[in-house]
Amino acid sequence: MSPEEKRDLQYRAKRAIEAPVPKSVLEGNARQAADYKACAAAVGAFLRTGHQIERARLHVLRLEGMQGLLP
């Protein structure tokens, strides 16, 4: 992964983490909340350590999808 791609992923990860939790997750069932928390934890770990880039990319996409942020 090039440095430019990594910076882009870090930007998208920060944006996804800082976005408010969607109402569908807040008002949904426990499984949706658990999925959201697991994605947020994986993305947060990537932002702290910079490791597991492919896993972080998957979870960033999932968070963006839940939040309606997909380009």
N, CA, C, O and CB atoms as a CASP TS submission, in Angstrom:
PFRMAT TS
TARGET T0000
AUTHOR 0000-0000-0000
METHOD Language model
MODEL 1
PARENT N/A
ATOM      1  N   MET     1       0.850  -1.170   0.000  1.00  0.00           N
ATOM      2  CA  MET     1       0.000   0.000   0.000  1.00  0.00           C
ATOM      3  C   MET     1       0.894   1.230   0.000  1.00  0.00           C
ATOM      4  O   MET     1       1.827   1.341   0.795  1.00  0.00           O
ATOM      5  CB  MET     1      -0.966  -0.001   1.218  1.00  0.00           C
ATOM      6  N   SER     2       0.595   2.131  -0.888  1.00  0.00           N
ATOM      7  CA  SER     2       1.394   3.351  -0.983  1.00  0.00           C
ATOM      8  C   SER     2       1.076   4.287   0.188  1.00  0.00           C
ATOM      9  O   SER     2       0.015   4.178   0.804  1.00  0.00           O
ATOM     10  CB  SER     2       1.136   4.065  -2.331  1.00  0.00           C
ATOM     11  N   PRO     3       1.979   5.187   0.486  1.00  0.00           N
ATOM     12  CA  PRO     3       1.719   6.145   1.576  1.00  0.00           C
ATOM     13  C   PRO     3       0.468   6.992   1.328  1.00  0.00           C
ATOM     14  O   PRO     3      -0.250   7.348   2.263  1.00  0.00           O
ATOM     15  CB  PRO     3       2.923   7.064   1.759  1.00  0.00           C
ATOM     16  N   GLU     4       0.221   7.305   0.063  1.00  0.00           N
ATOM     17  CA  GLU     4      -0.957   8.105  -0.264  1.00  0.00           C
ATOM     18  C   GLU     4      -2.245   7.331   0.029  1.00  0.00           C
ATOM     19  O   GLU     4      -3.205   7.895   0.554  1.00  0.00           O
ATOM     20  CB  GLU     4      -0.920   8.530  -1.740  1.00  0.00           C
ATOM     21  N   GLU     5      -2.263   6.051  -0.307  1.00  0.00           N
ATOM     22  CA  GLU     5      -3.433   5.212  -0.035  1.00  0.00           C
ATOM     23  C   GLU     5      -3.646   5.051   1.469  1.00  0.00           C
ATOM     24  O   GLU     5      -4.781   5.038   1.947  1.00  0.00           O
ATOM     25  CB  GLU     5      -3.273   3.831  -0.699  1.00  0.00           C
ATOM     26  N   LYS     6      -2.551   4.931   2.203  1.00  0.00           N
ATOM     27  CA  LYS     6      -2.654   4.789   3.656  1.00  0.00           C
ATOM     28  C   LYS     6      -3.202   6.065   4.286  1.00  0.00           C
ATOM     29  O   LYS     6      -4.026   5.999   5.198  1.00  0.00           O
ATOM     30  CB  LYS     6      -1.284   4.444   4.264  1.00  0.00           C
ATOM     31  N   ARG     7      -2.754   7.222   3.811  1.00  0.00           N
ATOM     32  CA  ARG     7      -3.283   8.498   4.323  1.00  0.00           C
ATOM     33  C   ARG     7      -4.775   8.624   4.020  1.00  0.00           C
ATOM     34  O   ARG     7      -5.546   9.104   4.852  1.00  0.00           O
ATOM     35  CB  ARG     7      -2.514   9.695   3.707  1.00  0.00           C
ATOM     36  N   ASP     8      -5.177   8.192   2.827  1.00  0.00           N
ATOM     37  CA  ASP     8      -6.587   8.243   2.459  1.00  0.00           C
ATOM     38  C   ASP     8      -7.409   7.349   3.388  1.00  0.00           C
ATOM     39  O   ASP     8      -8.481   7.745   3.846  1.00  0.00           O
ATOM     40  CB  ASP     8      -6.781   7.814   0.988  1.00  0.00           C
ATOM     41  N   LEU     9      -6.911   6.157   3.663  1.00  0.00           N
ATOM     42  CA  LEU     9      -7.619   5.247   4.559  1.00  0.00           C
ATOM     43  C   LEU     9      -7.682   5.821   5.974  1.00  0.00           C
ATOM     44  O   LEU     9      -8.709   5.696   6.641  1.00  0.00           O
ATOM     45  CB  LEU     9      -6.937   3.869   4.573  1.00  0.00           C
ATOM     46  N   GLN    10      -6.612   6.440   6.435  1.00  0.00           N
ATOM     47  CA  GLN    10      -6.618   7.054   7.761  1.00  0.00           C
ATOM     48  C   GLN    10      -7.629   8.193   7.827  1.00  0.00           C
ATOM     49  O   GLN    10      -8.327   8.346   8.830  1.00  0.00           O
ATOM     50  CB  GLN    10      -5.219   7.568   8.122  1.00  0.00           C
ATOM     51  N   TYR    11      -7.712   8.991   6.768  1.00  0.00           N
ATOM     52  CA  TYR    11      -8.692  10.082   6.726  1.00  0.00           C
ATOM     53  C   TYR    11     -10.111   9.518   6.792  1.00  0.00           C
ATOM     54  O   TYR    11     -10.940   9.992   7.569  1.00  0.00           O
ATOM     55  CB  TYR    11      -8.509  10.933   5.442  1.00  0.00           C
ATOM     56  N   ARG    12     -10.381   8.506   5.971  1.00  0.00           N
ATOM     57  CA  ARG    12     -11.717   7.905   5.952  1.00  0.00           C
ATOM     58  C   ARG    12     -12.045   7.248   7.279  1.00  0.00           C
ATOM     59  O   ARG    12     -13.190   7.294   7.729  1.00  0.00           O
ATOM     60  CB  ARG    12     -11.826   6.882   4.827  1.00  0.00           C
ATOM     61  N   ALA    13     -11.046   6.633   7.912  1.00  0.00           N
ATOM     62  CA  ALA    13     -11.266   5.993   9.214  1.00  0.00           C
ATOM     63  C   ALA    13     -11.611   7.040  10.274  1.00  0.00           C
ATOM     64  O   ALA    13     -12.535   6.843  11.063  1.00  0.00           O
ATOM     65  CB  ALA    13     -10.014   5.190   9.644  1.00  0.00           C
ATOM     66  N   LYS    14     -10.879   8.137  10.295  1.00  0.00           N
ATOM     67  CA  LYS    14     -11.167   9.208  11.262  1.00  0.00           C
ATOM     68  C   LYS    14     -12.557   9.777  11.035  1.00  0.00           C
ATOM     69  O   LYS    14     -13.291  10.034  11.988  1.00  0.00           O
ATOM     70  CB  LYS    14     -10.117  10.330  11.162  1.00  0.00           C
ATOM     71  N   ARG    15     -12.917   9.973   9.775  1.00  0.00           N
ATOM     72  CA  ARG    15     -14.239  10.510   9.448  1.00  0.00           C
ATOM     73  C   ARG    15     -15.335   9.552   9.907  1.00  0.00           C
ATOM     74  O   ARG    15     -16.355   9.987  10.440  1.00  0.00           O
ATOM     75  CB  ARG    15     -14.358  10.771   7.934  1.00  0.00           C
ATOM     76  N   ALA    16     -15.131   8.260   9.703  1.00  0.00           N
ATOM     77  CA  ALA    16     -16.133   7.272  10.103  1.00  0.00           C
ATOM     78  C   ALA    16     -16.255   7.177  11.623  1.00  0.00           C
ATOM     79  O   ALA    16     -17.356   7.019  12.150  1.00  0.00           O
ATOM     80  CB  ALA    16     -15.782   5.904   9.523  1.00  0.00           C
ATOM     81  N   ILE    17     -15.129   7.273  12.323  1.00  0.00           N
ATOM     82  CA  ILE    17     -15.165   7.193  13.787  1.00  0.00           C
ATOM     83  C   ILE    17     -15.816   8.440  14.388  1.00  0.00           C
ATOM     84  O   ILE    17     -16.550   8.343  15.371  1.00  0.00           O
ATOM     85  CB  ILE    17     -13.742   7.016  14.350  1.00  0.00           C
ATOM     86  N   GLU    18     -15.550   9.605  13.802  1.00  0.00           N
ATOM     87  CA  GLU    18     -16.066  10.860  14.360  1.00  0.00           C
ATOM     88  C   GLU    18     -17.531  11.115  14.022  1.00  0.00           C
ATOM     89  O   GLU    18     -18.175  11.945  14.662  1.00  0.00           O
ATOM     90  CB  GLU    18     -15.236  12.014  13.865  1.00  0.00           C
ATOM     91  N   ALA    19     -18.059  10.419  13.035  1.00  0.00           N
ATOM     92  CA  ALA    19     -19.463  10.622  12.645  1.00  0.00           C
ATOM     93  C   ALA    19     -20.377  10.110  13.764  1.00  0.00           C
ATOM     94  O   ALA    19     -20.024   9.167  14.471  1.00  0.00           O
ATOM     95  CB  ALA    19     -19.783   9.890  11.291  1.00  0.00           C
ATOM     96  N   PRO    20     -21.535  10.726  13.920  1.00  0.00           N
ATOM     97  CA  PRO    20     -22.460  10.255  14.957  1.00  0.00           C
ATOM     98  C   PRO    20     -22.980   8.849  14.632  1.00  0.00           C
ATOM     99  O   PRO    20     -23.045   8.444  13.471  1.00  0.00           O
ATOM    100  CB  PRO    20     -23.643  11.237  15.107  1.00  0.00           C
ATOM    101  N   VAL    21     -23.343   8.130  15.676  1.00  0.00           N
ATOM    102  CA  VAL    21     -23.899   6.785  15.492  1.00  0.00           C
ATOM    103  C   VAL    21     -25.257   6.926  14.808  1.00  0.00           C
ATOM    104  O   VAL    21     -26.089   7.712  15.260  1.00  0.00           O
ATOM    105  CB  VAL    21     -24.031   6.021  16.866  1.00  0.00           C
ATOM    106  N   PRO    22     -25.498   6.180  13.726  1.00  0.00           N
ATOM    107  CA  PRO    22     -26.760   6.306  13.003  1.00  0.00           C
ATOM    108  C   PRO    22     -27.962   5.835  13.830  1.00  0.00           C
ATOM    109  O   PRO    22     -27.835   4.964  14.692  1.00  0.00           O
ATOM    110  CB  PRO    22     -26.688   5.518  11.709  1.00  0.00           C
ATOM    111  N   LYS    23     -29.108   6.417  13.555  1.00  0.00           N
ATOM    112  CA  LYS    23     -30.331   6.051  14.273  1.00  0.00           C
ATOM    113  C   LYS    23     -30.689   4.584  14.064  1.00  0.00           C
ATOM    114  O   LYS    23     -31.248   3.944  14.954  1.00  0.00           O
ATOM    115  CB  LYS    23     -31.489   6.935  13.826  1.00  0.00           C
ATOM    116  N   SER    24     -30.369   4.057  12.897  1.00  0.00           N
ATOM    117  CA  SER    24     -30.683   2.646  12.644  1.00  0.00           C
ATOM    118  C   SER    24     -29.951   1.737  13.621  1.00  0.00           C
ATOM    119  O   SER    24     -30.458   0.671  13.970  1.00  0.00           O
ATOM    120  CB  SER    24     -30.321   2.264  11.205  1.00  0.00           C
ATOM    121  N   VAL    25     -28.772   2.142  14.065  1.00  0.00           N
ATOM    122  CA  VAL    25     -28.024   1.357  15.044  1.00  0.00           C
ATOM    123  C   VAL    25     -28.553   1.637  16.449  1.00  0.00           C
ATOM    124  O   VAL    25     -28.692   0.713  17.251  1.00  0.00           O
ATOM    125  CB  VAL    25     -26.510   1.674  14.962  1.00  0.00           C
ATOM    126  N   LEU    26     -28.847   2.884  16.749  1.00  0.00           N
ATOM    127  CA  LEU    26     -29.353   3.241  18.074  1.00  0.00           C
ATOM    128  C   LEU    26     -30.710   2.607  18.352  1.00  0.00           C
ATOM    129  O   LEU    26     -30.978   2.156  19.466  1.00  0.00           O
ATOM    130  CB  LEU    26     -29.455   4.752  18.206  1.00  0.00           C
ATOM    131  N   GLU    27     -31.556   2.575  17.340  1.00  0.00           N
ATOM    132  CA  GLU    27     -32.912   2.056  17.522  1.00  0.00           C
ATOM    133  C   GLU    27     -33.045   0.606  17.068  1.00  0.00           C
ATOM    134  O   GLU    27     -34.117   0.013  17.184  1.00  0.00           O
ATOM    135  CB  GLU    27     -33.901   2.916  16.766  1.00  0.00           C
ATOM    136  N   GLY    28     -31.977   0.045  16.562  1.00  0.00           N
ATOM    137  CA  GLY    28     -32.011  -1.325  16.060  1.00  0.00           C
ATOM    138  C   GLY    28     -31.845  -2.350  17.170  1.00  0.00           C
ATOM    139  O   GLY    28     -31.932  -2.038  18.357  1.00  0.00           O
ATOM    140  N   ASN    29     -31.605  -3.578  16.744  1.00  0.00           N
ATOM    141  CA  ASN    29     -31.462  -4.654  17.722  1.00  0.00           C
ATOM    142  C   ASN    29     -30.032  -4.718  18.258  1.00  0.00           C
ATOM    143  O   ASN    29     -29.156  -3.964  17.834  1.00  0.00           O
ATOM    144  CB  ASN    29     -31.855  -6.002  17.095  1.00  0.00           C
ATOM    145  N   ALA    30     -29.823  -5.622  19.184  1.00  0.00           N
ATOM    146  CA  ALA    30     -28.513  -5.740  19.832  1.00  0.00           C
ATOM    147  C   ALA    30     -27.443  -6.194  18.844  1.00  0.00           C
ATOM    148  O   ALA    30     -26.279  -5.817  18.983  1.00  0.00           O
ATOM    149  CB  ALA    30     -28.588  -6.720  21.008  1.00  0.00           C
ATOM    150  N   ARG    31     -27.814  -6.990  17.858  1.00  0.00           N
ATOM    151  CA  ARG    31     -26.833  -7.484  16.882  1.00  0.00           C
ATOM    152  C   ARG    31     -26.261  -6.327  16.053  1.00  0.00           C
ATOM    153  O   ARG    31     -25.060  -6.294  15.786  1.00  0.00           O
ATOM    154  CB  ARG    31     -27.483  -8.538  15.950  1.00  0.00           C
ATOM    155  N   GLN    32     -27.106  -5.391  15.650  1.00  0.00           N
ATOM    156  CA  GLN    32     -26.629  -4.227  14.892  1.00  0.00           C
ATOM    157  C   GLN    32     -25.671  -3.394  15.731  1.00  0.00           C
ATOM    158  O   GLN    32     -24.645  -2.933  15.232  1.00  0.00           O
ATOM    159  CB  GLN    32     -27.813  -3.361  14.427  1.00  0.00           C
ATOM    160  N   ALA    33     -25.997  -3.205  16.982  1.00  0.00           N
ATOM    161  CA  ALA    33     -25.134  -2.431  17.868  1.00  0.00           C
ATOM    162  C   ALA    33     -23.794  -3.132  18.062  1.00  0.00           C
ATOM    163  O   ALA    33     -22.747  -2.484  18.067  1.00  0.00           O
ATOM    164  CB  ALA    33     -25.818  -2.206  19.224  1.00  0.00           C
ATOM    165  N   ALA    34     -23.823  -4.449  18.220  1.00  0.00           N
ATOM    166  CA  ALA    34     -22.585  -5.209  18.399  1.00  0.00           C
ATOM    167  C   ALA    34     -21.726  -5.143  17.142  1.00  0.00           C
ATOM    168  O   ALA    34     -20.507  -5.010  17.240  1.00  0.00           O
ATOM    169  CB  ALA    34     -22.897  -6.673  18.752  1.00  0.00           C
ATOM    170  N   ASP    35     -22.339  -5.232  15.960  1.00  0.00           N
ATOM    171  CA  ASP    35     -21.599  -5.121  14.705  1.00  0.00           C
ATOM    172  C   ASP    35     -20.942  -3.749  14.583  1.00  0.00           C
ATOM    173  O   ASP    35     -19.779  -3.641  14.194  1.00  0.00           O
ATOM    174  CB  ASP    35     -22.530  -5.371  13.510  1.00  0.00           C
ATOM    175  N   TYR    36     -21.689  -2.712  14.914  1.00  0.00           N
ATOM    176  CA  TYR    36     -21.170  -1.356  14.828  1.00  0.00           C
ATOM    177  C   TYR    36     -19.991  -1.171  15.782  1.00  0.00           C
ATOM    178  O   TYR    36     -18.972  -0.590  15.408  1.00  0.00           O
ATOM    179  CB  TYR    36     -22.276  -0.339  15.140  1.00  0.00           C
ATOM    180  N   LYS    37     -20.130  -1.666  17.015  1.00  0.00           N
ATOM    181  CA  LYS    37     -19.055  -1.537  17.998  1.00  0.00           C
ATOM    182  C   LYS    37     -17.808  -2.305  17.573  1.00  0.00           C
ATOM    183  O   LYS    37     -16.687  -1.841  17.781  1.00  0.00           O
ATOM    184  CB  LYS    37     -19.527  -2.030  19.361  1.00  0.00           C
ATOM    185  N   ALA    38     -18.003  -3.475  16.979  1.00  0.00           N
ATOM    186  CA  ALA    38     -16.862  -4.272  16.522  1.00  0.00           C
ATOM    187  C   ALA    38     -16.130  -3.555  15.389  1.00  0.00           C
ATOM    188  O   ALA    38     -14.900  -3.542  15.351  1.00  0.00           O
ATOM    189  CB  ALA    38     -17.327  -5.672  16.059  1.00  0.00           C
ATOM    190  N   CYS    39     -16.874  -2.970  14.483  1.00  0.00           N
ATOM    191  CA  CYS    39     -16.261  -2.213  13.381  1.00  0.00           C
ATOM    192  C   CYS    39     -15.507  -1.007  13.928  1.00  0.00           C
ATOM    193  O   CYS    39     -14.374  -0.739  13.529  1.00  0.00           O
ATOM    194  CB  CYS    39     -17.335  -1.757  12.361  1.00  0.00           C
ATOM    195  N   ALA    40     -16.138  -0.288  14.836  1.00  0.00           N
ATOM    196  CA  ALA    40     -15.496   0.895  15.412  1.00  0.00           C
ATOM    197  C   ALA    40     -14.232   0.516  16.173  1.00  0.00           C
ATOM    198  O   ALA    40     -13.245   1.250  16.128  1.00  0.00           O
ATOM    199  CB  ALA    40     -16.467   1.633  16.341  1.00  0.00           C
ATOM    200  N   ALA    41     -14.244  -0.617  16.868  1.00  0.00           N
ATOM    201  CA  ALA    41     -13.060  -1.059  17.604  1.00  0.00           C
ATOM    202  C   ALA    41     -11.918  -1.405  16.653  1.00  0.00           C
ATOM    203  O   ALA    41     -10.766  -1.056  16.912  1.00  0.00           O
ATOM    204  CB  ALA    41     -13.399  -2.270  18.481  1.00  0.00           C
ATOM    205  N   ALA    42     -12.232  -2.088  15.554  1.00  0.00           N
ATOM    206  CA  ALA    42     -11.193  -2.457  14.585  1.00  0.00           C
ATOM    207  C   ALA    42     -10.597  -1.220  13.926  1.00  0.00           C
ATOM    208  O   ALA    42      -9.386  -1.143  13.718  1.00  0.00           O
ATOM    209  CB  ALA    42     -11.766  -3.397  13.514  1.00  0.00           C
ATOM    210  N   VAL    43     -11.449  -0.258  13.599  1.00  0.00           N
ATOM    211  CA  VAL    43     -10.966   0.980  12.969  1.00  0.00           C
ATOM    212  C   VAL    43     -10.149   1.792  13.971  1.00  0.00           C
ATOM    213  O   VAL    43      -9.121   2.366  13.612  1.00  0.00           O
ATOM    214  CB  VAL    43     -12.154   1.826  12.430  1.00  0.00           C
ATOM    215  N   GLY    44     -10.593   1.843  15.205  1.00  0.00           N
ATOM    216  CA  GLY    44      -9.838   2.549  16.240  1.00  0.00           C
ATOM    217  C   GLY    44      -8.464   1.936  16.468  1.00  0.00           C
ATOM    218  O   GLY    44      -7.482   2.651  16.667  1.00  0.00           O
ATOM    219  N   ALA    45      -8.400   0.614  16.437  1.00  0.00           N
ATOM    220  CA  ALA    45      -7.109  -0.067  16.595  1.00  0.00           C
ATOM    221  C   ALA    45      -6.177   0.271  15.436  1.00  0.00           C
ATOM    222  O   ALA    45      -4.980   0.469  15.639  1.00  0.00           O
ATOM    223  CB  ALA    45      -7.308  -1.594  16.688  1.00  0.00           C
ATOM    224  N   PHE    46      -6.717   0.336  14.233  1.00  0.00           N
ATOM    225  CA  PHE    46      -5.902   0.720  13.080  1.00  0.00           C
ATOM    226  C   PHE    46      -5.372   2.138  13.243  1.00  0.00           C
ATOM    227  O   PHE    46      -4.203   2.397  12.958  1.00  0.00           O
ATOM    228  CB  PHE    46      -6.716   0.605  11.782  1.00  0.00           C
ATOM    229  N   LEU    47      -6.209   3.048  13.692  1.00  0.00           N
ATOM    230  CA  LEU    47      -5.775   4.434  13.849  1.00  0.00           C
ATOM    231  C   LEU    47      -4.692   4.555  14.928  1.00  0.00           C
ATOM    232  O   LEU    47      -3.793   5.388  14.807  1.00  0.00           O
ATOM    233  CB  LEU    47      -6.974   5.330  14.200  1.00  0.00           C
ATOM    234  N   ARG    48      -4.769   3.741  15.968  1.00  0.00           N
ATOM    235  CA  ARG    48      -3.761   3.788  17.032  1.00  0.00           C
ATOM    236  C   ARG    48      -2.444   3.161  16.603  1.00  0.00           C
ATOM    237  O   ARG    48      -1.375   3.697  16.894  1.00  0.00           O
ATOM    238  CB  ARG    48      -4.278   3.087  18.273  1.00  0.00           C
ATOM    239  N   THR    49      -2.517   2.019  15.907  1.00  0.00           N
ATOM    240  CA  THR    49      -1.302   1.248  15.630  1.00  0.00           C
ATOM    241  C   THR    49      -0.828   1.330  14.186  1.00  0.00           C
ATOM    242  O   THR    49       0.370   1.226  13.924  1.00  0.00           O
ATOM    243  CB  THR    49      -1.530  -0.179  15.984  1.00  0.00           C
ATOM    244  N   GLY    50      -1.751   1.514  13.245  1.00  0.00           N
ATOM    245  CA  GLY    50      -1.382   1.514  11.832  1.00  0.00           C
ATOM    246  C   GLY    50      -1.234   0.118  11.254  1.00  0.00           C
ATOM    247  O   GLY    50      -0.790  -0.036  10.116  1.00  0.00           O
ATOM    248  N   HIS    51      -1.600  -0.907  12.023  1.00  0.00           N
ATOM    249  CA  HIS    51      -1.480  -2.292  11.585  1.00  0.00           C
ATOM    250  C   HIS    51      -2.820  -2.817  11.086  1.00  0.00           C
ATOM    251  O   HIS    51      -3.854  -2.176  11.271  1.00  0.00           O
ATOM    252  CB  HIS    51      -0.957  -3.172  12.724  1.00  0.00           C
ATOM    253  N   GLN    52      -2.794  -3.973  10.458  1.00  0.00           N
ATOM    254  CA  GLN    52      -3.980  -4.665   9.941  1.00  0.00           C
ATOM    255  C   GLN    52      -4.774  -3.771   8.988  1.00  0.00           C
ATOM    256  O   GLN    52      -5.952  -3.486   9.204  1.00  0.00           O
ATOM    257  CB  GLN    52      -4.878  -5.121  11.100  1.00  0.00           C
ATOM    258  N   ILE    53      -4.104  -3.349   7.952  1.00  0.00           N
ATOM    259  CA  ILE    53      -4.684  -2.402   7.007  1.00  0.00           C
ATOM    260  C   ILE    53      -5.879  -2.986   6.276  1.00  0.00           C
ATOM    261  O   ILE    53      -6.899  -2.314   6.125  1.00  0.00           O
ATOM    262  CB  ILE    53      -3.642  -1.960   6.010  1.00  0.00           C
ATOM    263  N   GLU    54      -5.766  -4.230   5.818  1.00  0.00           N
ATOM    264  CA  GLU    54      -6.870  -4.837   5.068  1.00  0.00           C
ATOM    265  C   GLU    54      -8.112  -5.009   5.940  1.00  0.00           C
ATOM    266  O   GLU    54      -9.233  -4.776   5.489  1.00  0.00           O
ATOM    267  CB  GLU    54      -6.443  -6.192   4.499  1.00  0.00           C
ATOM    268  N   ARG    55      -7.907  -5.412   7.174  1.00  0.00           N
ATOM    269  CA  ARG    55      -9.038  -5.545   8.106  1.00  0.00           C
ATOM    270  C   ARG    55      -9.676  -4.183   8.351  1.00  0.00           C
ATOM    271  O   ARG    55     -10.900  -4.056   8.382  1.00  0.00           O
ATOM    272  CB  ARG    55      -8.576  -6.173   9.453  1.00  0.00           C
ATOM    273  N   ALA    56      -8.844  -3.178   8.521  1.00  0.00           N
ATOM    274  CA  ALA    56      -9.363  -1.829   8.755  1.00  0.00           C
ATOM    275  C   ALA    56     -10.135  -1.324   7.543  1.00  0.00           C
ATOM    276  O   ALA    56     -11.176  -0.684   7.694  1.00  0.00           O
ATOM    277  CB  ALA    56      -8.217  -0.864   9.090  1.00  0.00           C
ATOM    278  N   ARG    57      -9.637  -1.604   6.346  1.00  0.00           N
ATOM    279  CA  ARG    57     -10.326  -1.158   5.131  1.00  0.00           C
ATOM    280  C   ARG    57     -11.734  -1.756   5.064  1.00  0.00           C
ATOM    281  O   ARG    57     -12.692  -1.060   4.729  1.00  0.00           O
ATOM    282  CB  ARG    57      -9.515  -1.551   3.871  1.00  0.00           C
ATOM    283  N   LEU    58     -11.855  -3.042   5.383  1.00  0.00           N
ATOM    284  CA  LEU    58     -13.155  -3.706   5.389  1.00  0.00           C
ATOM    285  C   LEU    58     -14.101  -3.041   6.384  1.00  0.00           C
ATOM    286  O   LEU    58     -15.257  -2.765   6.065  1.00  0.00           O
ATOM    287  CB  LEU    58     -12.995  -5.193   5.724  1.00  0.00           C
ATOM    288  N   HIS    59     -13.603  -2.787   7.586  1.00  0.00           N
ATOM    289  CA  HIS    59     -14.463  -2.207   8.625  1.00  0.00           C
ATOM    290  C   HIS    59     -14.783  -0.742   8.348  1.00  0.00           C
ATOM    291  O   HIS    59     -15.864  -0.274   8.707  1.00  0.00           O
ATOM    292  CB  HIS    59     -13.799  -2.336   9.992  1.00  0.00           C
ATOM    293  N   VAL    60     -13.878  -0.019   7.726  1.00  0.00           N
ATOM    294  CA  VAL    60     -14.187   1.363   7.334  1.00  0.00           C
ATOM    295  C   VAL    60     -15.331   1.358   6.327  1.00  0.00           C
ATOM    296  O   VAL    60     -16.251   2.170   6.431  1.00  0.00           O
ATOM    297  CB  VAL    60     -12.931   2.072   6.733  1.00  0.00           C
ATOM    298  N   LEU    61     -15.283   0.466   5.371  1.00  0.00           N
ATOM    299  CA  LEU    61     -16.370   0.367   4.389  1.00  0.00           C
ATOM    300  C   LEU    61     -17.697   0.017   5.060  1.00  0.00           C
ATOM    301  O   LEU    61     -18.744   0.559   4.706  1.00  0.00           O
ATOM    302  CB  LEU    61     -16.031  -0.685   3.325  1.00  0.00           C
ATOM    303  N   ARG    62     -17.640  -0.892   6.029  1.00  0.00           N
ATOM    304  CA  ARG    62     -18.875  -1.259   6.733  1.00  0.00           C
ATOM    305  C   ARG    62     -19.431  -0.069   7.516  1.00  0.00           C
ATOM    306  O   ARG    62     -20.635   0.185   7.484  1.00  0.00           O
ATOM    307  CB  ARG    62     -18.620  -2.445   7.684  1.00  0.00           C
ATOM    308  N   LEU    63     -18.558   0.662   8.220  1.00  0.00           N
ATOM    309  CA  LEU    63     -19.016   1.841   8.968  1.00  0.00           C
ATOM    310  C   LEU    63     -19.594   2.893   8.029  1.00  0.00           C
ATOM    311  O   LEU    63     -20.653   3.459   8.299  1.00  0.00           O
ATOM    312  CB  LEU    63     -17.859   2.444   9.785  1.00  0.00           C
ATOM    313  N   GLU    64     -18.892   3.152   6.921  1.00  0.00           N
ATOM    314  CA  GLU    64     -19.398   4.138   5.973  1.00  0.00           C
ATOM    315  C   GLU    64     -20.752   3.717   5.415  1.00  0.00           C
ATOM    316  O   GLU    64     -21.629   4.555   5.205  1.00  0.00           O
ATOM    317  CB  GLU    64     -18.401   4.342   4.835  1.00  0.00           C
ATOM    318  N   GLY    65     -20.918   2.433   5.176  1.00  0.00           N
ATOM    319  CA  GLY    65     -22.204   1.940   4.690  1.00  0.00           C
ATOM    320  C   GLY    65     -23.312   2.135   5.706  1.00  0.00           C
ATOM    321  O   GLY    65     -24.420   2.535   5.346  1.00  0.00           O
ATOM    322  N   MET    66     -23.028   1.857   6.974  1.00  0.00           N
ATOM    323  CA  MET    66     -24.030   2.036   8.033  1.00  0.00           C
ATOM    324  C   MET    66     -24.387   3.508   8.219  1.00  0.00           C
ATOM    325  O   MET    66     -25.521   3.843   8.560  1.00  0.00           O
ATOM    326  CB  MET    66     -23.518   1.454   9.355  1.00  0.00           C
ATOM    327  N   GLN    67     -23.412   4.380   7.994  1.00  0.00           N
ATOM    328  CA  GLN    67     -23.611   5.815   8.215  1.00  0.00           C
ATOM    329  C   GLN    67     -24.086   6.548   6.979  1.00  0.00           C
ATOM    330  O   GLN    67     -24.463   7.717   7.062  1.00  0.00           O
ATOM    331  CB  GLN    67     -22.338   6.438   8.697  1.00  0.00           C
ATOM    332  N   GLY    68     -24.074   5.889   5.838  1.00  0.00           N
ATOM    333  CA  GLY    68     -24.477   6.548   4.596  1.00  0.00           C
ATOM    334  C   GLY    68     -23.398   7.470   4.058  1.00  0.00           C
ATOM    335  O   GLY    68     -23.711   8.447   3.377  1.00  0.00           O
ATOM    336  N   LEU    69     -22.128   7.184   4.349  1.00  0.00           N
ATOM    337  CA  LEU    69     -21.019   8.042   3.916  1.00  0.00           C
ATOM    338  C   LEU    69     -20.309   7.516   2.673  1.00  0.00           C
ATOM    339  O   LEU    69     -19.343   8.127   2.215  1.00  0.00           O
ATOM    340  CB  LEU    69     -20.018   8.189   5.037  1.00  0.00           C
ATOM    341  N   LEU    70     -20.760   6.419   2.130  1.00  0.00           N
ATOM    342  CA  LEU    70     -20.055   5.848   0.969  1.00  0.00           C
ATOM    343  C   LEU    70     -20.074   6.817  -0.195  1.00  0.00           C
ATOM    344  O   LEU    70     -21.094   7.445  -0.476  1.00  0.00           O
ATOM    345  CB  LEU    70     -20.687   4.510   0.548  1.00  0.00           C
ATOM    346  N   PRO    71     -18.920   6.938  -0.883  1.00  0.00           N
ATOM    347  CA  PRO    71     -18.855   7.881  -2.022  1.00  0.00           C
ATOM    348  C   PRO    71     -19.647   7.400  -3.211  1.00  0.00           C
ATOM    349  O   PRO    71     -19.691   8.076  -4.238  1.00  0.00           O
ATOM    350  CB  PRO    71     -17.418   8.108  -2.443  1.00  0.00           C
TER
END
